[in-house]
Amino acid sequence: MATFTTRCEVRWADLDPNSHARHTAYLDWATHNRMTAFATQGLSLARINEIGIGPMLFREEVDYLREVHADDQVSVSFEFTGASADWKHWRIRHRLLRRDGVPCAMVVVRGAWLDLRARKVVAPPPEFAQACERLPRAAGFEVLVSGRRPHAE
């Protein structure tokens, strides 16, 4: 898969008192993109709950590049920038563009798969690893050392 992109309308609820997108709106848009990407590969919220293993984040980093205002639209892309060989840990980059094509933010998350019953990080079942294999990878994708938390970019 070359790219995976979702589009989000900028709603009134996404704005702050300065009349531009609030800082957490960018994270919400990235989360929506990430969960939609997983769902396209069979890892819907229903499936995650059925299996009992879900994505969790250790870190989120945002670079705010340009303002986004009401009634705009933001396109959000997804790409893995790294993962451990067993897909237990992973790193994802989201690039956010305004409707006019201007980059407005970059979000990098570092995460892993969480056993929802045991409440511990685990290697995902083959179904999850295969789903991750089908999602886009960045140029320079890095195999992360197992047992170490992956570094953010």
C-alpha positions in Angstrom: 0.0 0.0 0.0 1.6 3.3 -1.1 -0.3 5.6 1.2 -3.3 5.6 3.5 -5.1 8.9 4.0 -8.3 10.1 5.7 -9.9 13.5 5.6 -11.3 15.4 8.5 -13.6 18.4 8.5 -12.6 21.1 10.9 -15.6 21.6 13.2 -16.5 24.3 15.6 -15.6 22.0 18.5 -12.1 21.6 17.0 -11.4 25.4 17.5 -9.8 27.2 20.5 -10.5 30.8 21.6 -8.0 32.1 18.9 -10.4 30.7 16.2 -7.9 28.2 14.9 -7.7 24.4 15.6 -6.9 23.6 19.2 -3.7 21.6 19.9 -5.5 18.4 20.8 -7.6 18.4 17.5 -4.5 17.5 15.6 -4.0 14.4 17.9 -7.7 13.5 17.4 -7.3 13.6 13.7 -4.2 11.5 13.8 -6.0 8.9 16.1 -8.9 8.8 13.7 -6.5 8.1 10.8 -4.6 5.4 12.7 -7.7 3.5 13.9 -9.2 3.8 10.5 -6.0 2.4 8.9 -6.0 -0.5 11.3 -9.8 -1.2 10.6 -9.1 -1.3 6.9 -6.9 -4.3 7.6 -9.4 -6.1 9.7 -8.5 -4.6 13.1 -11.7 -2.9 13.8 -12.6 -1.9 17.4 -15.0 -4.8 17.5 -12.2 -7.2 16.5 -9.7 -5.6 18.9 -12.2 -6.1 21.7 -13.0 -9.7 20.6 -9.3 -10.7 20.6 -8.5 -8.6 23.7 -5.4 -6.9 22.4 -5.4 -3.2 21.5 -3.0 -0.4 20.5 -1.5 1.8 23.2 0.7 4.8 23.1 3.9 5.5 25.0 4.5 8.9 23.4 2.9 11.4 21.1 4.9 14.3 19.5 3.4 17.1 17.4 5.1 19.7 15.3 2.6 22.4 14.6 3.4 24.0 11.2 0.5 26.2 10.1 -2.8 27.3 11.4 -6.0 25.5 10.5 -9.4 27.4 10.7 -13.1 26.6 10.8 -14.6 25.1 7.7 -11.3 23.8 6.4 -10.5 20.2 5.8 -7.4 18.3 6.9 -6.0 15.2 5.2 -4.0 12.9 7.4 -1.6 10.2 6.1 -0.3 7.1 7.9 3.0 5.4 7.7 5.0 3.1 9.9 8.5 4.5 10.4 9.6 1.5 12.5 8.6 -1.6 14.3 10.1 -4.5 16.2 10.4 -7.7 14.2 7.4 -9.2 16.0 5.4 -6.0 15.8 5.2 -5.8 19.6 6.4 -2.1 19.4 5.9 0.3 16.6 6.3 3.9 15.5 3.9 5.8 13.2 4.1 9.1 11.5 1.1 11.1 10.5 1.4 14.1 8.1 -1.4 16.6 8.2 -2.2 18.9 5.2 -4.8 21.6 4.9 -7.2 21.6 2.0 -4.8 23.9 0.1 -2.1 21.3 0.4 0.0 23.3 2.9 1.5 21.0 5.7 -0.1 22.0 9.0 1.3 19.4 11.4 3.3 16.2 11.8 2.4 13.7 14.5 4.7 10.9 15.5 3.5 8.2 17.9 5.3 5.4 19.6 3.3 2.5 20.8 2.8 -1.2 21.3 0.1 -3.8 21.6 -1.6 -4.2 25.0 -3.2 -7.3 26.3 -6.4 -5.8 27.6 -7.0 -8.4 30.2 -3.5 -8.9 31.6 -2.7 -5.1 31.1 0.7 -5.8 29.7 2.5 -5.2 26.5 2.6 -8.3 24.3 3.6 -9.4 20.8 0.4 -9.4 18.7 -1.2 -12.5 17.3 -0.3 -13.3 13.7 -3.5 -11.7 12.4 -2.5 -8.4 13.9 1.1 -8.6 12.7 -0.1 -9.5 9.1 -2.4 -6.5 9.2 0.5 -4.2 10.1 2.6 -5.7 7.3 0.0 -4.6 4.8 0.0 -0.9 6.0 2.3 1.7 4.5 5.9 2.0 5.6 8.1 5.1 5.3 11.2 5.2 3.3 13.9 4.5 5.9 11.6 2.2 7.9 13.6 1.0 10.9 13.5 -2.4 12.5 13.4 -1.6 16.2 15.3 -3.6 18.8 13.0 -5.9 20.6 12.8 -5.3 24.4 13.6 -1.6 24.0 11.1 1.1 23.6 11.4 2.6 20.1 12.5 6.2 19.9 10.4 9.0 18.5 11.8 10.8 15.5 
